Amino acid sequence: MNIHEYQAKAILKQHGVPIQEGILAHSPKEALEAARQLQEQTGTGWWVLKAQIHAGGRGKGGGVKLARSIEDVEKLSSEMIGMQLVTHQTGKEGKKVRKILVAQDVYYPGPVQKEEYYMSVLLNRKTGRDTIMYSPEGGMDIEEVSDKTPELIFKEEIDPGVGLLPFQARKIAFNLGLAGNAFKEMIGFVTSLYRAYRGVDASLFEINPVLKTTDEKILAVDAKVNLDDNALFRHPDLAEMRDVEEEDAAEVEAGKYNLNFVKLDGNVGCMVNGAGLAMATMDIIKLSGGEPANFLDVGGGANAETVEAGLKIILNDPSVKAVLINIFGGIVRCDRVASGVVEAYKKLGNINVPVIVRLQGTNAEQGKQVIDDSGLKVRSAITLQEAAAIVKEVV
């Protein structure tokens, strides 16, 4: 589960990680109040306004602005809240900005030079160990750093039996070229960061940049956190952080029925039971001249309700020109699925695109008979070749 920057920073702060302080605002009025409150609390005279969306590259898209006065806060927040922010991760349609984070300016003058670093914590699935990946080249795309100067990417693997050891935290601070108070601050930062990562069952913590301020403090200026969905039952407070407005509406709706759904950019909707069969079905669609419009796995317990919900979600996509329902009857009986298709078809009313149903396995012949006898404009198939031929015919 993805969460916003302001939520990620709240988690970091709770676990003792120093952060760039900020206050969430949903309107220009709230932004002004937040700016004044931060000024009282931190003494900041400038503010950074950050759009809160689930996507990277906000700065390049105009989603991060520096306000040098209270008047700037009002003007810039009015422009940002409600805007359609387009970044390299949102696609050309962009994402609507519904809230912003008003943050303190931490790039103030001081006795030493400021520095920016990159740091992330994630699982290395090859070794089965958590890994801290870090670089002295922060504030940039880490992929670009890795491509052009791979020698500036460092990794520290952590033994799950003992956790992060003190010498590893010191090694990280040393490799980042730190000394004095900043060296000590970084040791504490890394230790607290890993504690936060483990404490919330995250799959990714990414801090870019980690800032060494001009008075040698170490702060998390930005934060991207992904939480492990499979562990949310242990963290009901974190589960409440989910922002469904940032997710695809069809995927949210599918989740209500425990359907595994992923939106794609094709013209043939598909509904199957089983991830492997879904991949094979998408291959068949492509070989037949179409493009899959989605990945939809109804699982082994498909019934009339889930079939109806799946069909409705698929048909809500205006780009869908045909629907292929491909079911292998193992746990679920094909005749039950066929009855579900017929019932769903009747409830949904007039369906203007061809619906092809391929049933194989337990009671497949009976299922085909149910569809054939329904009188509906549903085309049935027994083999994958038959289904492929019909798809090729209708797209």
N, C-alpha and C positions, 0 to 999 in steps of 0.2 A: 504494500500500500504506500503510495506517495503521499507526502505531507508538504505543507508550505514552509517557507523559510522561517517565518515567525514561530511556527510550531516546533520546528527543528531546533531553533535557538532556545526555546523554552526548555526542551529536553536537555540540551547541553548545559544550560545554566543550573538546572536541577541537580546535575551530576558534578557540578563544580568546575565546568569549563568556562573560562572568561570569554565573554561575547561583546560584540558591539550592541549596546542597548538600543531598543526600539519599542515603539508602541503601534499597534494596529489601528488603522482608520478606514472607515467605510464611506466617508464623505469628506469634502473639503473642510467642513466645520470641525469634524473630529480630527482631521489632520492638523488644523491650527491649535486645537487643544493639546494634542500630542506633542507638537513642537514646543509649546510653552512649558509643558510639564517636563519634557526632557531638558530644557534649558535650566529649569530650577534644580533638577536632580543631578545633572552632569556638568552644567556650565557651558554646554555647547552653544556656539553662535551660528553655526551652519548645520544643515540637516541633509540627509540623503533620503530621497523618496524612492521606494522600491515596489514595483508592481508584484503582487502575489498571485502567480499562476504556476501551474505544474509544467514548467518548461525552462530549459536553460537558454543562454544567449540573450537575456532580457536587456542587458546594457546596450548591445548593438542594435536592438530593435526599438530603443527609446523607452524602455521600461525601468530605467534607473536614472534619476535626475538629482543634481545637487542644487539645493536651495540656500542662497546666501543671505536671505532675510525672511522675516515672517510673511512679507508680501509675496515673496517667491514661493513660499510653501502653499499659500492660497491659490496662486495662479497655476503652479505646476500640478498640484493635486487635482484641480478642476479639469485640467487637460488629460490627466492620466486615468482617473476613475471613470470608467465607462468606455475607454478606448478599446479598440480591437488590436491587440498586440501581436505582431507577427515576428517570429524568430525562426531560426533554422530547425527548431524542434517542434514547432506548432503546425507546420505546413502553411500553405498560402492563405488558408481561411483564418488563421490566427486564433487567439483566445481573448475573450472579453475580460477586462480588468475590473473586478468587483470590489477589491480592497487593496490598500497599499500599506507598506510598513514605513513609518516615519522613524528614521534611525539617527543616532548621534553621529557627528563628524569625528572620525578618529584619525584623520590625516592632518593633524595639527603640527605646527613647527616645534622643534625641540633640539636638544644638544647633539643627537646622533642621527644618522640616516635611517629612514624607514626602509623596511624590506618586506616583500610578499613571498609567501611559500604556498606550495600545494600539499594537501594531505588527505588521504582517504583510508578507510578501514573497510575491508570486505573479505569474503571467504574465498580462498583459493581451493576450488573444487578438486584440482588434481592432487593436492597434498592433504586435503581435509583440514587445513589450518587457516586461522584468520591471518590476514596480511595487512600490515600498514605500508601503504605506498606513499612516497613523499618526494618532493623536489624543491630545490631552492628557486625554481622558476615558477612562481605562483602568479595568479591573475591572468593566466593564458589558458588556451585549450591544451589540456595535458596530452592529447593525441598528437598535437603539433610538436610539443617538446619531445615526446617519445620518438617521433619520426626524425626530427632534425638533430637532436642532441640526446640520444638514449643514455649516455653516460651520466646525465643529470637526473635520472629516475632511479630512486633507491627503494628497496623493499626489505621489510623486516617481518619474517614469519614467526608466529607465536605458537608455542606448544600448548595445546588445549589442556594438558594435564597440570601445567604450572601457571599459565597466564603470562601476561606481560611482565618481564623481569626488569629491575631497575637499570641494569647495564644496557638493556635494549633502548630504554628511553633516553639514556645518556648518549648512546651511539647515534640516535636520530638527531638529537640536538647538535652533536659534533659534526655530523655530515651536512647539516644545514649551515655550518660555518658560524655558529653562535658562540658567544663567550660572556663571562660576567653574569649580570642579573638576567639577561635575556636567555642565557643557557639554562639557568635554574627555572625560569618561567616556562620554558619549553618542556622541560622534564615533567613539570606538574601538568601542563596542558595535555601532553601525550597520554599520561597516566589517566587523567580524568576522561579524556576522549574515548579511550578504550573501555573504561568502566561504563560509560554511557552507552556505547555500542552493544556491549554484552548485556547491560541492564534492561534494555528495551527489546531485545531479540531482533536487532536490525539486520538487514541484508546488505546495507551500504550506508556508510557515513562519508560524505565528501565535503571538505572544507576548502574553499578556493575563492579568495585567498585567506590563508592564516597570516595575520599581520604582526610584524614587530614594529611597534610604534616608536616615535622619536624619543620617548622616555623609557624605552626597553620593556614595555609590556607586550605580552603575546595574547592576541585576540582572534576569535573566529568572526570574520567580517561577513561571510556568507556561509550558508549551510544547506546541503541537500541530504535528506535522510529518506531511505526506503525501509519500511517495516515489513517483516516476514508475516504474510497473511496467515500462515499456518500456526503462528504463535500468538495471534491476537486474542485468543480465548484466555490467555494469561494476563492480558492487559486491556481490560474493558475501557479504561480511561483513554488509552491510545486509539482504540477502535473508534471512539467518538470524534477523533480528529479527521475522519474521512470527509472529504469535500466532494460530494457527488456532482456538483456543478462543474467540476474540473474534469469529469470523466465523460466518456461517450454515453449518451442517453440510452442507446440500445444495449450497451453492455451492462449498464446499471439495471435496466429492466430485466435482462436475462438472468442477472444474479438473483433476483427475487424468486426465480423458479429453479435455482441451482443448475442453470444451463451454462455451459462453457462456450462463450461467444466472443469472437474477435471480428471486428469490421474490416473488410478489405475493399479494394477498389474495382471490383469486377461487375459482371452483369447477370451471373447465375447464382442464386441463393442456394445453399445446401444445408441439409439437416441430416445428421447421421448419429449413430450410437457407437462411440469409441473413437479415440483420437487417431489410432492407426487407420481405421476405415475412413475417417475424415480426410486424412492426407491423401489416401488413394483416390477418394472421390474428387478432390480438387485437381489431382493429376488427370483424371478422366475428363473433367470439364475442360481443362486446357487442351488436351489432345483432341477434343471434339470441336475446338474452335471458339470456345467461350472463355470467360475469365471468372474465377470464383469471387463472389461478392462478400463472402463471409466464411468463417469457421464456426460451426455450431454443433456441439456434441451434447445430445440430450441424455447421455449416460444409459446405464442398463435398466433403469426403472421408468422408461418412457411410458406415459399414459396419455389419455385424451387431453388433460389439462396442460401438460408440458408440450405436447405436440401443437396445441392451439396457440400457446404462448410463443413457441418458436416460429410458427408460421406468421403470426402477427408481426413479430419483430423483423423477420425477413422482408415481409411485404411492405413495411413502412419505409423501406429504402427505395426511392424512386428510380434508381439505376437498375434494379432487378428486372430482368426480362423473362426469366423462367426460374422455377424452383425444382431442385432435385432432392427428393427424400430417399435416402439410401440406408436401409435398416437390415442388420444381420440379427436374426432371431436366435439368441442364445438364452440369456436370462429372461429377456422379454419375448413374448409370443408375437409373431407377425400379424395374426388376425386382430390382436388387441391394438396394435399400432394402426392397422388399417381402419379399425372402427374409430380410433382417435382422429385420424385424418379426415374421415367423413364427417364426424361431429364438428371438428374445427372448421371444415369447409362450410358447413351449414351456418355456424354461428358467425363466421366472418363475413358472410354474405357474398356479394358478387366479387369474384377474384378475376382480374383481367389478364393475368399472365398464366402460361401453361404450368401445370404442376405434374411432375413425373415422380412416381413412387416405385422404387425398386425394393422388393422384399425377398430375403433369402434366409433359410434356416427354419426354425420351428414354426410349423403351420403357415409356411409361405404360400402354398397353393390356396389355402382357405382365405388368407389375407388378400390375395389377388382377386379372389371371387367376391369378397366384400366390396372392394373398390369397383370392380366391373359391374356389380349389381346395384350400385348406389345411384346410377343415373347422372352422376356429376361429371364435369369435364376434367377428370383426373386420369392421366395416362399411366398405366401400370407396366412394370417390367419385372422379369425374374432374374435375368443375367445382367452382369455389368455391361456387356456388349450391347444388349438391347437398350439399356438406359443411356449409354453413350450415343447410340444412333438417334434416339429421340431428342437428346440435347442438341446434337448437331443439326437436326431438322428445324428446331424451333428458335435457335439463336442466330 
